[in-house]
Amino acid sequence: MTNKSPRVASVILNYNGPHLLTEAINSMLAQTYKNHTVYVADDASTDNSLEFLKENFPQVIVLPFKKNRGTAGVSNYAAKELKEEYLHFVSNDMKFDKNCVSELVKTITSDEKIGLVSSVLVKYKSEEGSNIHLIDNAGINVDLFGFIYPRLRDLEYKKIEKKEREVFASVGGSFIIRNKLFAQLGGFDESFWSLSEDIDLCWRIRLLGYKIMVNEKSFLYHHISATLSKHKMSHTRYLSERNILTMLLKNYEFLTLLWILPLYIVLEFGEIVFFLIKLRPDVAFSIVRVFGENIRRWPETAKKRRICQQTRVIRDFQIMKLLYKPSYKLQMFLGGIFTASFR
């Protein structure tokens, strides 16, 4: 560890969430790691978030943005304002363990080839009638088609052996990254707006030869989908599927795309049929829109693809060693994903 106490910016992302901020901010201010500053990046909230922060948390630095930019955009704009060595991005629907930040710093400063370190997200609500808290995710597994499954989901957090482990990716609940690396990558892909922008970021980190880790001693309690639950299933499905396809188009080598894309299309067609049978034409149509939208914005995606392919130092055969070979989506439809344990 070359620097035992580097400066860390903990950036809480907020949009219309004053009912969540008190717990998130108080637990972040109570961290044992002291060389860090707490920021709230407000994504043009339309409620009283800014007034609430000014009145209740004057010690927190607020970065207000006048235009709503989504998770990806507000994170990027916030990062441009920050000079700390490390950026710790978190959501507002969290309650953080007091050692959350210190454990992340411990891992990321231990090896220069570690690009990003994630915390474990534990479900806020305990199992009924008990004090048992189950894991939401401890890092993310990703399959060949970009679909994800949370690692260690629904295992009891207290019972897992808590180590530092390599994972393919992290969701954006709580992770730390070097400020210089985030800038080198151009931050999140803002065309994603929200959903899968974190998986894409991790994929691009890996293309540059860095590792993604999870420190299982760094944890927080997560109110599951406190923000996304406000949106219709068809809309969230559209954003997720659209962004996954964009991610594949940017990050895979050409020869890989030649055989991945036909299989991907077959999986998506199967899902469209499934939702039509389930009398959910709105969801089925949202998946159809994914292809039209990716065709429409191909010129923009192609520019980003050139950057990814020109700067990468890792080939696809190395990436694929870390990807889950069967399809999570196919397993879900077959019912197997609900009983499988992925570690």
C-alpha positions as CSV (number, residue, x, y, z in Angstrom):
1,M,0.0,0.0,0.0
2,T,1.8,3.1,-1.2
3,N,-0.6,5.6,0.4
4,K,-2.2,4.6,3.6
5,S,-4.7,7.5,3.7
6,P,-5.5,8.8,0.2
7,R,-8.3,11.3,-0.2
8,V,-11.7,9.8,-1.1
9,A,-14.8,11.5,-2.4
10,S,-18.0,9.7,-1.4
11,V,-20.6,10.8,-3.9
12,I,-24.2,10.1,-3.0
13,L,-26.4,10.2,-6.1
14,N,-29.8,11.7,-5.5
15,Y,-33.0,12.3,-7.4
16,N,-36.1,13.2,-5.4
17,G,-35.0,11.2,-2.5
18,P,-35.1,13.3,0.8
19,H,-36.9,10.4,2.5
20,L,-33.8,8.3,1.9
21,L,-31.0,10.8,2.4
22,T,-31.0,11.1,6.2
23,E,-30.0,7.5,6.8
24,A,-27.5,7.4,3.8
25,I,-25.7,10.6,4.8
26,N,-25.6,9.9,8.6
27,S,-24.1,6.5,8.0
28,M,-21.6,8.0,5.5
29,L,-20.6,10.7,8.0
30,A,-20.0,8.0,10.6
31,Q,-17.3,6.2,8.6
32,T,-14.2,5.2,10.4
33,Y,-12.2,6.3,7.4
34,K,-11.6,10.0,8.0
35,N,-9.8,11.3,4.9
36,H,-12.9,11.5,2.9
37,T,-15.5,14.1,2.0
38,V,-19.2,13.5,1.5
39,Y,-20.9,14.9,-1.5
40,V,-24.5,14.7,-2.8
41,A,-24.8,15.0,-6.6
42,D,-28.4,16.0,-7.2
43,D,-29.8,15.1,-10.6
44,A,-32.1,18.1,-11.0
45,S,-34.6,17.0,-8.3
46,T,-38.1,18.5,-8.6
47,D,-38.9,18.1,-4.9
48,N,-37.4,19.8,-1.8
49,S,-34.2,17.8,-1.9
50,L,-31.9,20.8,-2.1
51,E,-33.7,22.7,0.7
52,F,-33.7,19.5,2.8
53,L,-29.9,19.2,2.4
54,K,-29.2,22.8,3.1
55,E,-31.3,22.7,6.3
56,N,-30.3,19.3,7.7
57,F,-26.8,18.7,6.4
58,P,-24.8,21.9,6.0
59,Q,-21.6,19.9,6.4
60,V,-22.2,18.0,3.2
61,I,-21.1,19.5,-0.1
62,V,-24.0,19.5,-2.6
63,L,-23.4,19.4,-6.3
64,P,-26.7,20.6,-7.8
65,F,-27.4,20.1,-11.5
66,K,-30.1,22.0,-13.4
67,K,-30.6,19.4,-16.1
68,N,-31.6,15.8,-15.4
69,R,-28.9,13.6,-16.8
70,G,-29.6,10.1,-15.4
71,T,-27.3,8.1,-13.3
72,A,-24.5,8.0,-15.9
73,G,-24.6,11.7,-16.7
74,V,-24.8,13.1,-13.1
75,S,-22.0,10.8,-12.0
76,N,-19.7,12.1,-14.8
77,Y,-20.5,15.7,-14.2
78,A,-19.9,15.3,-10.5
79,A,-16.6,13.6,-11.1
80,K,-15.4,16.6,-13.2
81,E,-15.7,18.8,-10.1
82,L,-13.8,16.5,-7.7
83,K,-10.0,16.4,-7.1
84,E,-9.8,13.6,-4.6
85,E,-7.6,10.6,-5.6
86,Y,-10.5,8.1,-5.3
87,L,-14.2,8.3,-6.2
88,H,-16.6,6.3,-4.2
89,F,-20.0,6.3,-5.9
90,V,-23.1,5.3,-3.9
91,S,-26.8,5.4,-4.2
92,N,-29.1,7.3,-1.8
93,D,-31.1,4.2,-0.8
94,M,-28.3,2.8,1.4
95,K,-27.3,2.5,5.1
96,F,-23.5,2.0,5.2
97,D,-21.5,0.0,7.7
98,K,-19.0,2.2,9.5
99,N,-16.1,0.3,7.8
100,C,-17.5,0.4,4.3
101,V,-15.1,3.0,3.0
102,S,-12.0,1.9,4.9
103,E,-12.3,-1.7,3.5
104,L,-12.7,-0.4,0.0
105,V,-9.6,1.8,0.3
106,K,-7.6,-1.1,1.8
107,T,-8.3,-3.3,-1.2
108,I,-7.9,-0.8,-4.1
109,T,-4.6,0.6,-2.7
110,S,-3.1,-2.9,-2.3
111,D,-2.5,-3.5,-6.0
112,E,-2.1,-1.0,-8.9
113,K,-3.8,-3.4,-11.3
114,I,-7.1,-3.3,-9.3
115,G,-9.3,-0.8,-11.2
116,L,-12.5,-1.0,-9.1
117,V,-13.6,-2.4,-5.8
118,S,-17.2,-3.1,-4.8
119,S,-19.0,-3.5,-1.5
120,V,-21.5,-6.2,-0.7
121,L,-25.1,-5.1,-0.9
122,V,-27.2,-6.7,1.8
123,K,-31.0,-6.5,1.7
124,Y,-32.2,-3.9,4.1
125,K,-35.3,-5.9,5.2
126,S,-34.5,-8.9,7.3
127,E,-36.3,-12.3,6.8
128,E,-39.7,-12.2,8.4
129,G,-39.6,-12.9,12.2
130,S,-35.8,-12.9,12.3
131,N,-32.6,-10.8,12.3
132,I,-31.3,-12.6,9.2
133,H,-30.2,-10.3,6.4
134,L,-29.7,-11.9,2.9
135,I,-27.3,-10.7,0.3
136,D,-28.6,-8.7,-2.7
137,N,-25.3,-9.1,-4.5
138,A,-21.6,-9.5,-3.8
139,G,-20.4,-8.4,-7.2
140,I,-22.0,-9.4,-10.5
141,N,-21.6,-12.4,-12.8
142,V,-22.0,-11.7,-16.5
143,D,-22.7,-14.1,-19.3
144,L,-21.6,-14.1,-22.9
145,F,-24.6,-12.0,-23.9
146,G,-24.2,-9.3,-21.3
147,F,-26.9,-10.5,-19.0
148,I,-26.2,-10.6,-15.3
149,Y,-26.9,-12.5,-12.2
150,P,-26.0,-11.2,-8.7
151,R,-23.2,-13.2,-7.0
152,L,-24.2,-14.9,-3.7
153,R,-27.8,-13.6,-3.9
154,D,-30.0,-14.7,-1.0
155,L,-27.2,-16.2,1.0
156,E,-27.1,-15.1,4.7
157,Y,-24.4,-12.3,4.9
158,K,-23.3,-13.3,8.4
159,K,-22.5,-16.8,7.3
160,I,-20.3,-16.2,4.3
161,E,-16.5,-16.3,4.6
162,K,-15.6,-12.7,4.0
163,K,-12.7,-12.3,1.6
164,E,-11.4,-10.1,-1.2
165,R,-12.4,-11.8,-4.4
166,E,-12.2,-11.1,-8.1
167,V,-15.5,-10.7,-9.9
168,F,-16.4,-9.7,-13.4
169,A,-18.3,-6.6,-12.6
170,S,-20.0,-4.4,-10.0
171,V,-23.4,-2.7,-9.9
172,G,-23.3,1.0,-8.8
173,G,-24.5,0.6,-5.2
174,S,-21.2,1.3,-3.7
175,F,-17.8,1.0,-5.4
176,I,-14.5,2.9,-5.4
177,I,-12.4,3.7,-8.5
178,R,-9.3,5.8,-9.1
179,N,-10.2,9.3,-10.3
180,K,-7.5,9.2,-13.0
181,L,-8.8,5.9,-14.3
182,F,-12.4,7.1,-14.4
183,A,-11.3,10.1,-16.4
184,Q,-9.2,8.0,-18.7
185,L,-12.3,5.9,-19.5
186,G,-14.4,9.0,-20.1
187,G,-16.6,8.0,-17.1
188,F,-19.9,6.2,-17.7
189,D,-21.4,6.0,-21.1
190,E,-24.0,8.8,-20.8
191,S,-26.1,7.4,-23.7
192,F,-27.1,4.6,-21.2
193,W,-28.8,7.2,-19.0
194,S,-29.4,4.5,-16.3
195,L,-29.1,0.7,-16.0
196,S,-26.1,-1.4,-17.1
197,E,-23.9,1.7,-17.3
198,D,-21.9,0.2,-14.3
199,I,-21.5,-3.2,-16.1
200,D,-20.3,-1.4,-19.2
201,L,-17.8,0.6,-17.1
202,C,-16.4,-2.5,-15.6
203,W,-16.1,-4.2,-19.0
204,R,-14.1,-1.3,-20.3
205,I,-11.9,-1.3,-17.1
206,R,-11.1,-5.0,-17.9
207,L,-10.3,-4.2,-21.5
208,L,-7.5,-1.9,-20.1
209,G,-6.1,-4.8,-18.1
210,Y,-7.4,-4.0,-14.7
211,K,-9.1,-6.3,-12.2
212,I,-12.5,-5.8,-10.6
213,M,-12.7,-6.9,-6.9
214,V,-15.3,-7.2,-4.2
215,N,-14.2,-6.8,-0.5
216,E,-16.8,-8.8,1.4
217,K,-16.0,-7.0,4.6
218,S,-17.3,-3.8,3.1
219,F,-21.1,-3.9,3.2
220,L,-24.2,-1.8,3.4
221,Y,-28.0,-2.3,3.7
222,H,-29.9,-1.7,0.5
223,H,-33.5,-0.7,0.0
224,I,-34.1,-2.8,-3.1
225,S,-35.1,-0.7,-6.1
226,A,-36.3,2.2,-4.1
227,T,-35.9,4.4,-7.2
228,L,-36.5,2.0,-10.2
229,S,-39.6,0.6,-8.7
230,K,-41.3,3.9,-9.7
231,H,-40.9,3.0,-13.4
232,K,-43.0,0.6,-15.4
233,M,-41.5,-2.8,-16.2
234,S,-41.6,-2.1,-19.9
235,H,-39.5,1.0,-19.5
236,T,-36.9,-0.5,-17.3
237,R,-36.8,-3.6,-19.6
238,Y,-36.2,-1.3,-22.5
239,L,-33.4,0.7,-20.9
240,S,-31.7,-2.5,-19.7
241,E,-31.9,-4.4,-23.0
242,R,-31.0,-1.4,-25.1
243,N,-27.9,-0.7,-23.0
244,I,-26.8,-4.3,-22.9
245,L,-26.8,-4.5,-26.7
246,T,-24.9,-1.2,-27.0
247,M,-22.4,-2.6,-24.5
248,L,-21.8,-5.7,-26.7
249,L,-21.5,-3.7,-29.8
250,K,-18.8,-1.4,-28.3
251,N,-16.7,-3.9,-26.3
252,Y,-16.6,-7.1,-28.3
253,E,-14.1,-7.7,-31.1
254,F,-15.6,-8.0,-34.6
255,L,-15.1,-11.7,-34.9
256,T,-16.7,-12.3,-31.6
257,L,-19.8,-10.2,-32.6
258,L,-20.2,-12.3,-35.7
259,W,-21.2,-15.3,-33.7
260,I,-22.6,-13.7,-30.5
261,L,-25.1,-11.4,-32.2
262,P,-27.1,-14.1,-34.0
263,L,-27.4,-16.1,-30.7
264,Y,-28.4,-12.9,-28.9
265,I,-31.1,-12.1,-31.5
266,V,-32.5,-15.7,-31.0
267,L,-32.7,-15.1,-27.2
268,E,-34.4,-11.8,-27.6
269,F,-36.9,-13.2,-30.1
270,G,-37.7,-16.0,-27.6
271,E,-38.3,-13.4,-24.9
272,I,-40.6,-11.4,-27.2
273,V,-42.7,-14.5,-27.8
274,F,-42.8,-15.3,-24.1
275,F,-44.2,-11.9,-23.2
276,L,-46.8,-12.1,-26.0
277,I,-47.9,-15.4,-24.6
278,K,-48.1,-13.8,-21.1
279,L,-50.3,-11.0,-22.6
280,R,-47.7,-8.4,-22.0
281,P,-47.4,-6.8,-25.4
282,D,-46.0,-3.6,-23.8
283,V,-42.9,-5.5,-22.6
284,A,-42.6,-7.4,-25.9
285,F,-42.7,-4.1,-27.9
286,S,-40.1,-2.5,-25.6
287,I,-37.7,-5.3,-26.6
288,V,-38.4,-4.7,-30.3
289,R,-37.6,-1.1,-29.8
290,V,-34.2,-2.0,-28.5
291,F,-33.1,-3.1,-32.0
292,G,-34.5,0.0,-33.7
293,E,-32.9,2.4,-31.2
294,N,-29.5,0.7,-31.5
295,I,-29.7,1.0,-35.3
296,R,-30.6,4.7,-35.0
297,R,-27.7,5.5,-32.8
298,W,-25.2,3.3,-34.4
299,P,-23.0,6.2,-35.7
300,E,-22.5,7.3,-32.1
301,T,-21.9,3.8,-30.9
302,A,-19.4,3.2,-33.7
303,K,-17.3,6.1,-32.5
304,K,-17.2,4.8,-29.0
305,R,-16.4,1.3,-30.3
306,R,-13.4,2.6,-32.2
307,I,-12.0,4.1,-28.9
308,C,-12.6,0.8,-27.0
309,Q,-11.0,-1.3,-29.7
310,Q,-8.0,1.0,-30.2
311,T,-7.2,1.4,-26.4
312,R,-7.8,-2.2,-25.3
313,V,-4.9,-4.4,-24.1
314,I,-7.0,-7.5,-23.4
315,R,-8.4,-9.8,-26.1
316,D,-11.8,-11.4,-26.0
317,F,-10.5,-14.9,-25.4
318,Q,-9.2,-13.5,-22.1
319,I,-12.4,-11.8,-21.3
320,M,-14.4,-14.9,-22.0
321,K,-12.6,-16.9,-19.4
322,L,-14.3,-14.7,-16.9
323,L,-17.8,-14.8,-18.4
324,Y,-20.5,-17.3,-17.6
325,K,-20.8,-19.5,-20.6
326,P,-24.5,-20.6,-20.6
327,S,-27.2,-17.9,-20.9
328,Y,-28.7,-16.6,-17.7
329,K,-31.8,-15.5,-19.6
330,L,-32.3,-19.0,-21.0
331,Q,-31.8,-20.5,-17.5
332,M,-34.4,-18.1,-16.1
333,F,-37.0,-19.2,-18.7
334,L,-36.2,-22.8,-17.9
335,G,-36.6,-22.2,-14.2
336,G,-33.0,-23.2,-13.3
337,I,-31.8,-19.7,-12.3
338,F,-34.0,-19.6,-9.3
339,T,-32.4,-22.6,-7.6
340,A,-28.8,-22.3,-8.9
341,S,-26.0,-21.0,-6.7
342,F,-23.4,-18.9,-8.5
343,R,-20.2,-18.2,-6.7
